[in-house]
Amino acid sequence: MSKIILIGMPGAGKSTIANALQDVLDDPKTMVNYTRMDQVIKGICGDVSNITEYYRNRIQHDTLSIIENICSSREFIGEEFIIDTGGGIVMSEDCRQLLRTMTDTFIVWVKCDLKYVRDPRTMSINIKSKRKLADIRYPFYHSLCNYAVINNRAPTKTPEKIAEDIYNNYNEWKRDPATYFYKDKRR
């Protein structure tokens, strides 16, 4: 039973990797439910790049509700799912608390050097501002994840290879979540 949530900065490659991961997890006997949070958010408030503070609060609340519903609704209990979150999910204490309680879910931080970030919402932000945002979010991503992958768009690290890496670590974690510890978490 695959329950995987991807977290990380906007433009780090979460959606691309989630699509590749869905292919890796796809089994004719089971359906992997894939939720792309930025599409849900666009449905809530239209153009994501024009979100006001009012909508930011509403989105954090709605993100929390959507994740709670996915994880607790009858049709998803016992089902496989991948959730590709928005980068700001970690900014809400309620969302962080929910992620901490999801002990049956493998949380993957998709890390990306800021110079490789490809997201129209952050392209206009200078590297200094991106670094400031990363300095705030990285400790949250690190504390919440079970595993982290680097996606610096190297030719040898295709989304498919990253997805396979996530899947292999997910299977190792699944055997014994209490003792699974990837090497970066020891720092």
Summary of the structure (lengths in Angstrom):
residues: 187
radius of gyration: 15.9
end to end distance: 29.6
largest distance: 47.6
contacts: 540
relative contact order: 0.21
helix: 56%
strand: 14%
